[in-house]
Amino acid sequence: MKSIIFVIILAAFILLFQRILTPKYMSDTYEGAMIAEYYEERFPHDVIFIGDCEVYTSYSPITMWENYGITSYIRGGAQQLIWQSYYILEDTLRHETPKAVVFNVLSMQYSEPVSEGYNRLNLDGLRLTQTKLDAINASKTEGEFTFSYVLPIVRWHSRWGDLSADDLRYLFSSKKVTHNGYLLRSDVKPVGALPSQRALPDYAFREVSYEYLDKITRLCRDRGISLILVKSPAVYPFWYDEWDEQIRSYAESNGLPFYNLLKLSDEIGIDMNTDTFDAGIHLNVSGAEKTAVYFGGLLADYLGLAGHKDEPDVRAEWDRKILAYNAMKAKQEAELEEYEKVLTYTY
């Protein structure tokens, strides 16, 4: 009995220190908190988005709900690689079966892991299942160990000097940093002079990218889910015509729709002087709402969605989401206005 009690106490202390030392991502690098937020959802979704930063900055689920009654969630992540998208989708389908999955194809250009930092942002928030273990093993870079993702204190045990007030404030609870996976940004930084589009020695996507795109396609087909391929309307990093041709060929061969929204930017109404917060790499909230209105219409038509606004429980849940969304947008806009006043006064 003494041994059992000792083990229980020791385990409790390890878990407590792990919780203290693990980064909270509540005041910066919000991307680290996004994957775990999904598990707080109460209702299933019509549409699930997967992919890199272009998905969680380009589409506002709140706007799609307001215009079409479509329920959606973005399980995107910073530099989310295609095999991570596949395993995150596999994890999602443990909890629900959406009518459609939207995959942003920009990550097709990558054929190997990028860094531990990006791995952590995409994988640490996943619940521990065989799917998470598979994702870790597919993603880890040289020198990384699977066990450090399973028991994060192994990775973060020396983080004492970097602790902040957030590590205590959010020790046992966290705040929402996204709106159904959408990371809201209200600031504006227009597109300036883009670097010249350099020629690549080889434009062919690698075998591993097609392997996981095939896996995503099969997984959706086996579950009766419509898979939709999309290129979001961001102007940088460059999306080459040669890449576009390969995705169109794949989509045609597999009977999938592919929308290059970058080529439809004028039709959507995107203005890169006002609709981006970082010179065209990502859209701000103005751009994301325009894209949501346009793409939401395409989804509603393609899937034949009638919406859920006549369902009281669902409508009440999304009314709450709208309030939180509008409050954050108003707060950011007020902070930007105050910042502009300070700049005007200073200079």
C-alpha positions, 0 to 999 in steps of 0.5 A: 500500500505504501508503494502504491501511494508513493507511486500515485503521489509521484505521478501527481507531482509529475503531472502537476510540474508537466502542466506548469512547464508546458507552454500555454500559448495564451498570449503569443504563438496562439497556434500552439493552442488551436489543435486542442480547442477542437475537443471543446466543440458540442455539436458536429460540423458540416465542413472540416478544414485541414491544412496549413496557415492559409486555412486558419486565416482565410475562412471565417466559420462565423461568417459562413454560419451567418450567411448560410447556416453552415457549421464548420471547423478549421483544424489547420496548423502553422506549417501543417504538413500533409501527413499531419493533416491526414492524421488530424483528419483521422483524429477528427473522424473519431468524433464526427463525420462531416459532409465535406472536408476541405484540404488546402493544397499549399503543403503539397510542396513539402516532402519532409519534416520542417522543425520540431517547433512546427511539429509541437504546434500541430501535434502537442494538442492532439489527444493521445491515441494511436493516431497521435503516435502515428503522426509523431512518428511520421513527423519527428525530425532527427534527434526527436523522441516519440516519448517527449510528445507523449510525456511533454515534461521530458521536453520542457523540464528545463523551462523554469527560467521562461515561466510567465504569469500565464503559466499559473493563470492558465494552469488548470484552464485556458481561454479560447484563442480561435473562433472554430479554428479561425485565428482572427486578425484585424490589423492591416499591412498592404502588399508591397513589392513582392520578390521575383518568382524564382524558377524551381529546378523541379516542380513535381510534387514528391511521392510522399505528398501524393501518398498522403493525398491518396490517403486523405482521398480514400479516407473521405471516400470510405466514410462517404465524405466529399473531399474538396481541394482548395488553394486559398487567396494568399499571394505569397508564398508563390503558387506556381502554375506547374503546381496548379496543373498537377492538382487539377490533374489529380482532382480530375483523375479522382473526381474531386472539385478543386478551387484556386481561390487565388485566381478568383480573388477579384470575383471574391472582392479581395483587395490586398491593400486592405485585406491582409495583415502581413503583406499578402501572406495571410488574410485579415478578418476583412479578407477572411469574411469575404472569402467565407461569403464566396466559398460558403456559397460554393459549399452550400451549392455543391453539397446541397446544404440547407443550413441549421438555423431552424435547429434551436440548440445549434442556433443558440450555440452559434449565437454565443459564438457570434457574440465572442467573435464580434467582441474580439473583433471590436476589441482588436479594432479599438486597440488598433485605433488607439495605436494609430492615435499614439503614432499620430501623436508621437510623430 
